[in-house]
């Protein structure tokens, strides 16, 4: 059975259930149009949620990248500061040897 046939059978069944509920006075709001409208609304809601999550992930990535750059800068500065006395000593030894 093809997907389209299955979908048509499901929608026909839904219409039948909606008709029976309306016939007995329970509700007249169950039909294929109402269900499809609900599905589309929920799809848009889900897309909005996914966009929100994507934006939050982007913000966190930017924060992490900024922190990484700060740490890298601090490490480089520390290494340069720590190596300065050694460079001076080596420079002094070289000058005395020449």
C-alpha positions in Angstrom: 0.0 0.0 0.0 1.4 3.4 -0.9 1.9 6.2 1.5 -0.7 8.3 -0.2 -3.3 5.6 0.1 -2.5 5.2 3.8 -2.8 8.9 4.4 -6.1 9.1 2.5 -7.5 6.2 4.6 -6.4 7.9 7.8 -8.0 11.2 6.8 -11.2 9.5 5.7 -11.3 7.7 9.1 -10.7 11.0 10.8 -13.5 12.7 8.9 -15.8 9.8 9.7 -15.0 10.1 13.4 -15.6 13.8 13.3 -18.9 13.3 11.5 -20.1 10.8 14.1 -19.1 13.1 17.0 -20.9 16.0 15.3 -23.9 13.8 14.7 -24.1 12.9 18.4 -23.6 16.5 19.4 -20.3 16.0 21.1 -18.2 18.4 19.0 -17.9 19.6 15.5 -14.2 20.5 15.6 -12.6 17.2 14.7 -11.9 17.0 10.9 -8.9 16.8 8.6 -8.7 20.6 8.3 -8.5 21.2 12.1 -6.0 18.4 12.6 -3.8 19.7 9.7 -4.0 23.2 11.0 -2.9 22.0 14.5 0.0 20.0 13.0 1.1 23.1 11.0 0.9 25.3 14.1 2.9 22.8 16.1 5.5 22.6 13.3 5.9 26.4 13.4 6.2 26.2 17.2 8.9 23.5 16.9 10.8 25.5 14.3 10.7 28.5 16.7 12.0 26.4 19.5 14.8 25.0 17.3 15.8 28.6 16.3 15.9 29.6 19.9 18.1 26.6 20.8 20.3 27.4 17.8 20.7 31.0 19.0 21.6 29.9 22.5 24.2 27.5 21.2 25.7 30.3 19.0 25.9 32.6 22.1 27.6 29.9 24.1 30.1 29.2 21.3 31.0 32.9 21.1 31.5 33.0 24.9 33.7 29.9 24.8 35.8 31.3 21.9 36.2 34.6 23.8 37.3 32.8 26.9 39.7 30.6 24.9 41.3 33.7 23.4 41.7 35.3 26.8 43.3 32.2 28.2 45.6 31.9 25.2 46.7 35.6 25.7 47.3 35.0 29.4 49.4 31.9 28.7 51.5 33.7 26.1 52.0 36.7 28.4 53.0 34.4 31.3 55.5 32.5 29.1 57.0 35.7 27.8 57.3 37.1 31.3 58.8 33.9 32.7 61.2 33.5 29.8 62.5 37.2 30.1 65.1 36.5 32.8 66.4 33.5 31.0 66.7 35.5 27.8 68.6 38.2 29.6 70.9 35.7 31.2 71.7 34.0 27.9 72.2 37.3 26.2 74.7 38.4 29.0 76.6 35.0 28.7 76.8 35.4 24.9 78.1 38.9 25.2 80.8 37.9 27.6 81.9 34.9 25.5 82.3 37.0 22.4 
